[in-house]
Amino acid sequence: MRCFLFLFLFAGSMCCVPSEAPAFSFLTEREQTGVIATVNGRPITLHRLEALHDIDGDADLLAHAPSLELLQQQYGDALAALIVHELVAQELEKRKLSITDEAVRAEEAAIRADYPPGEFEVMLQENAIDLDAWRERVRARLAVQLFQKSVLRPRFSVSPEEIRAEYAASAALTNQPEKVEIIWVEDTDKKRLEDARNAWLANKTIPSGSASEKSRAYLLRISPARLPETLRRDLTAIKPRQATPIRQESGVHFFAGLLARVPARTLDIVEAYPLMEALVVERKLPAAYVEWVTDALSRADIRVVSRLQPDALPGRTRRGAKSGGAPMPLQSDKPPAAEIDGKKGQD
């Protein structure tokens, strides 16, 4: 889970580019200093591309011919994602919507909380990722979420008929299995755990003095099927407000206090409505995005470095190429030496 959260922040979101998108132009040599593309005049830098793709490079990377083919293969999708993220950012700005620094800090704190002390920094170091660049990806991900909610979601509706159809097809989600509510207490010191168990049986509290780095208590609402077999049998044999015997596994002693049993049930359509709506919305979002990005690209002024033509952009083909063929490098309507802004582009 931690690895997924970490790597997701460096993955391109919604980077599909429709095949009917207009051809891009080339940047001139004077525009290319540290810049690999511009979107409506706003630069996308080589540094941002490297940070997104988690590859270290140097300032002269584009000047060396042996690296060009590798760049085209590896950076195509990353560049596509950055172009779309820039279009999203500009759309939010136009609507006077933004991601605050407080929101970024809150998201960072939530992600850090999933790691033991010091492990988050180790993960950054092991993946050679700059912390400031990582925070920019956090901001970009939050921007995509805001964009989906504020820009894409209003483009379509969800009807009662769709909710009912989703409910009928989602028995696996609406049929809730039996669950138990327990307090799970563990400790490496068996005597301390025995004292905690006796205290819980007496007054249903865990003595605060029993807490330590190696003693923990958790409140869980969980299906018995997900518990260890021994603990599942122990819970079957006791009533609410009783506790299981102390068991040991991998040097850790533990017991569970049973708070309540929650019988199996089926959510009715009113209870399940938020979940069903979320499923329908998730299914409809891609079409709304394609509609939006097609329009955005048709109106955007996007320029790329002529020596870094990301042929991995989905659906990009040279004019005159047969449909259905392999995507070709990004191509302007004019040859590479055509004049742009009064100067000739340099290959």
Helices and strands as residue ranges (DSSP letters): H 2-8, E 25-26, G 29-31, E 35-39, E 42-45, H 46-53, G 61-63, G 65-67, H 68-94, H 101-112, H 119-126, H 131-147, I 148-152, G 153-155, H 160-168, H 171-174, E 175-176, E 179-187, H 190-203, G 208-210, E 215-222, G 224-226, H 229-236, E 247-249, E 252-262, E 265-266, H 269-299, E 302-304, E 339-340, E 343-344
